[in-house]
Amino acid sequence: MSAAFAPRAASTASASSPPSDTLTHVELTHIEKRIENWIRFGHHAHEQLLDRRRRILSFPPGCIFGFVRWASNDFGTVASRLDIVRCVAPGDGYQTLPFIRPGGEILLRVDGWPKVEKFLQHIDAIEAIGIDPAKVAPDHWGHVAHRTSVGFEPRAYTAERHQAWLKRQECGQ
């Protein structure tokens, strides 16, 4: 795993506020060079430390986050995965995912370290233009997933696209 893609997560949370039943809970594990699950982007509402290797981050409904899972054994990497997930409100439909309770709406899903690394670079490019990936239009993640699934390069997310998304949100669409 590349050091350029070290775990990062933004938060406005306080460690003392208790989680509510409306939150989506993500269990993160970090066992050096064995299992590394981390949040690449997103704004959690609560953090619970289980032990020095595990913690649970809780996200409110509607929040979008990037969840990276990586595992290896004595022979190298055995699993690499990136999921971009939107948290659902109680009563909404959702897809189940390992380590995410109850689940969420999967906006993008990619397996294999070369592909994961490419998507992490896409996220870095969005951050480089000053846009929080958690605030990107959900449709963009679907666009990226669909274009790459058929071997095409996805269109870059631009400041103009982001402004159009923000205007659509203002209009309630």
C-alpha positions as CSV (number, residue, x, y, z in Angstrom):
1,M,0.0,0.0,0.0
2,S,1.3,3.4,-0.9
3,A,2.1,6.0,1.8
4,A,0.4,8.6,-0.4
5,F,-2.9,7.1,0.4
6,A,-2.6,7.1,4.2
7,P,-5.9,7.0,6.1
8,R,-7.6,10.4,6.5
9,A,-11.0,11.4,7.8
10,A,-12.5,14.8,8.5
11,S,-14.8,15.3,11.5
12,T,-16.8,17.7,13.4
13,A,-17.6,15.1,16.0
14,S,-17.0,15.1,19.7
15,A,-15.9,11.8,21.2
16,S,-18.3,12.2,24.1
17,S,-21.7,12.5,22.3
18,P,-23.5,9.1,22.1
19,P,-24.5,7.6,18.8
20,S,-28.2,7.4,17.9
21,D,-30.1,4.7,16.1
22,T,-30.4,6.8,13.0
23,L,-26.6,6.7,12.4
24,T,-24.6,4.4,10.1
25,H,-21.8,2.7,12.1
26,V,-18.5,1.7,10.4
27,E,-16.1,-0.5,12.2
28,L,-12.4,0.3,11.4
29,T,-9.5,-2.1,12.1
30,H,-5.8,-1.4,11.8
31,I,-3.4,-4.2,12.2
32,E,-0.1,-3.0,10.6
33,K,0.6,-4.8,7.3
34,R,-2.3,-7.2,7.8
35,I,-5.7,-5.5,7.9
36,E,-6.2,-1.8,7.3
37,N,-9.8,-0.5,7.0
38,W,-10.0,3.3,6.9
39,I,-12.3,6.1,5.9
40,R,-10.7,8.1,3.1
41,F,-13.2,10.9,3.3
42,G,-16.4,11.8,5.1
43,H,-17.6,13.6,8.2
44,H,-18.5,11.4,11.1
45,A,-20.8,12.4,13.9
46,H,-19.4,10.1,16.6
47,E,-16.3,8.0,17.3
48,Q,-16.1,5.1,19.7
49,L,-12.7,3.6,20.5
50,L,-13.0,-0.2,21.1
51,D,-9.3,-0.9,21.6
52,R,-6.0,0.3,20.2
53,R,-6.7,-1.4,16.9
54,R,-10.4,-0.9,16.4
55,R,-12.9,1.9,16.5
56,I,-16.3,2.7,15.2
57,L,-17.2,5.8,13.3
58,S,-20.9,6.8,13.1
59,F,-22.3,8.9,10.2
60,P,-25.6,10.7,9.9
61,P,-28.2,10.0,7.2
62,G,-27.3,11.5,3.8
63,C,-23.6,11.6,4.5
64,I,-21.3,10.3,1.8
65,F,-18.0,8.6,2.8
66,G,-15.2,6.6,1.2
67,F,-14.4,3.3,2.9
68,V,-11.2,1.5,2.0
69,R,-10.5,-2.1,3.0
70,W,-7.1,-3.7,2.5
71,A,-5.7,-7.0,3.8
72,S,-2.6,-9.1,3.2
73,N,-0.9,-12.3,4.3
74,D,2.7,-13.5,4.2
75,F,2.5,-13.7,0.3
76,G,1.2,-10.1,-0.3
77,T,-2.1,-8.3,-0.8
78,V,-5.2,-10.6,-0.7
79,A,-7.9,-8.0,-0.8
80,S,-8.3,-4.3,-1.7
81,R,-11.6,-2.6,-2.0
82,L,-13.0,1.0,-2.1
83,D,-16.7,1.7,-1.5
84,I,-18.2,5.1,-1.7
85,V,-21.4,4.9,0.4
86,R,-24.3,7.2,1.1
87,C,-25.8,6.7,4.6
88,V,-29.5,6.0,4.6
89,A,-32.3,7.3,6.8
90,P,-34.3,4.8,8.9
91,G,-36.9,3.1,6.8
92,D,-35.0,3.6,3.5
93,G,-33.7,0.7,1.5
94,Y,-30.0,-0.1,1.6
95,Q,-27.3,-2.6,0.6
96,T,-25.4,-4.5,3.2
97,L,-21.7,-4.2,3.4
98,P,-19.1,-5.8,5.7
99,F,-18.2,-3.6,8.7
100,I,-21.0,-1.2,7.9
101,R,-24.2,-1.3,10.0
102,P,-26.9,-1.4,8.9
103,G,-25.6,-0.7,5.4
104,G,-25.9,2.1,2.9
105,E,-26.5,3.1,-0.7
106,I,-23.4,2.0,-2.7
107,L,-22.5,4.8,-5.1
108,L,-19.2,3.2,-6.2
109,R,-17.5,-0.1,-5.6
110,V,-14.1,-1.2,-6.9
111,D,-11.9,-4.2,-6.2
112,G,-8.2,-4.8,-6.7
113,W,-5.3,-2.5,-5.6
114,P,-4.5,-1.1,-9.0
115,K,-8.1,0.0,-9.5
116,V,-8.4,1.2,-5.9
117,E,-5.2,3.3,-6.3
118,K,-6.6,4.8,-9.5
119,F,-9.8,5.9,-7.7
120,L,-7.9,7.2,-4.8
121,Q,-6.0,9.4,-7.3
122,H,-9.4,10.6,-8.7
123,I,-10.4,11.6,-5.1
124,D,-7.1,13.4,-4.7
125,A,-7.7,15.3,-7.9
126,I,-11.1,16.4,-6.6
127,E,-9.5,17.6,-3.3
128,A,-6.8,19.4,-5.3
129,I,-9.4,21.7,-6.9
130,G,-10.6,22.6,-3.4
131,I,-13.8,20.4,-3.3
132,D,-14.6,18.1,-0.4
133,P,-15.2,14.6,-1.9
134,A,-18.0,14.1,0.7
135,K,-19.9,17.0,-1.0
136,V,-19.5,15.8,-4.6
137,A,-22.7,15.1,-6.5
138,P,-23.7,11.4,-5.9
139,D,-24.3,11.1,-9.6
140,H,-20.6,11.7,-10.3
141,W,-19.6,8.6,-8.3
142,G,-22.1,6.5,-10.4
143,H,-20.7,8.1,-13.6
144,V,-17.1,7.1,-12.5
145,A,-18.2,3.6,-11.7
146,H,-20.1,3.0,-14.9
147,R,-17.4,4.5,-17.2
148,T,-14.6,2.6,-15.7
149,S,-16.6,-0.7,-15.7
150,V,-16.6,-0.6,-19.5
151,G,-13.0,0.6,-19.9
152,F,-13.6,4.3,-20.5
153,E,-11.9,7.1,-18.6
154,P,-14.4,9.0,-16.4
155,R,-14.9,12.8,-16.9
156,A,-13.1,14.9,-14.3
157,Y,-15.2,16.5,-11.6
158,T,-14.8,20.2,-12.1
159,A,-15.6,23.3,-10.1
160,E,-18.3,24.1,-12.7
161,R,-19.9,20.7,-12.3
162,H,-19.8,21.1,-8.5
163,Q,-21.5,24.6,-8.8
164,A,-24.2,23.0,-11.0
165,W,-24.8,20.3,-8.3
166,L,-25.1,22.9,-5.6
167,K,-27.6,24.9,-7.7
168,R,-29.7,21.8,-8.2
169,Q,-29.7,21.2,-4.5
170,E,-30.8,24.7,-3.8
171,C,-33.8,24.2,-6.3
172,G,-34.7,20.9,-4.4
173,Q,-34.0,18.6,-7.3
